[in-house]
Amino acid sequence: MEEFLGQAGVGLSGDQQKMLLEILHKTTGENYFIGKKKRKSDGVKFVQIIMDNYNYLSEINYLSNSQKAFLLDLVPYVEFKTNILIERKEKDSDEISVNAATPTYLAKKLNRERGKVSRMMNDLMKLGILAVAESGMTTEDGRVCTSRTWFINPHIMCCSAKDDVDKATQRIFQKSLRNFKVEGSSKKHKLPIYLF
């Protein structure tokens, strides 16, 4: 046993780790696991911009400057994994929002006119950047979408691991931004990168 524990300083094999956990369980009756200490950056909220795609859309003038600015304003409201635009709780609250963000909510938070926000969202929907879920669609996390649940295209901005985008979100954007045209041109375009 002493020899076994002495090896802990230089690392343990998988079998040794398993044996140590079994000894701890038999000794204490508790279940233990081997984990790592959290880093300061663990739990930091983020949204990844898929740079090659965003840059490509900028180069071909697919989005106006006001549309690009609006997209950046939406970053704090993108839900992890689903890419649903959601209402954010106040900073002091530990609650997680279950409400999908409406144009009225976003207009208030962004200090913009509701009509302009609604038009911008509808324009971005026509361009394949935003989408509205069908009523009753359920995400992998169990969120049931209302008829006006807004999603942001993860091929442009992704709030999850790039290979772990929610299946419902994938279905919504499966055909989005493929062989698309820029207004005033007949040339068809494809994004440089598709996550799914």
TAURVEN-V610350 format. One line per field, one symbol per residue. ss: DSSP state (h for helix, s for strand, l for the rest). burial: b if it has 9 or more other C-alpha atoms within 8 Angstrom, else e. Layout:
# TAURVEN-V610350
ss->???
burial->???
This chain:
# TAURVEN-V610350
ss->lhhhhhhhhhlllhhhhhhhhhhhhhhhlllllllllllllllllllsslhhhhhhhhhlllllhhhhhhhhhhhhhslllllssslllllllllllllsllhhhhhhhhlllhhhhhhhhhhhhhlllssslllllslllllslllllsssllllssllllllllhhhhhhhllllssssllllllsssllllll
burial->eeeeeebeeeebeeebbeeebeebbeeeeeeeeeeeeeeeeeeeeebeebeebbebbbeeebeeeebbeeeeebeebbbebbbbbbbebeeeeeeeeeebbbbebbbbeeebebeebbebbbebbeebbbbbbbeebbbeeeeebbbbbbbbbbbbbbbbeeeebbebbbebbeeebeeebbeeeeeeeebeeeee
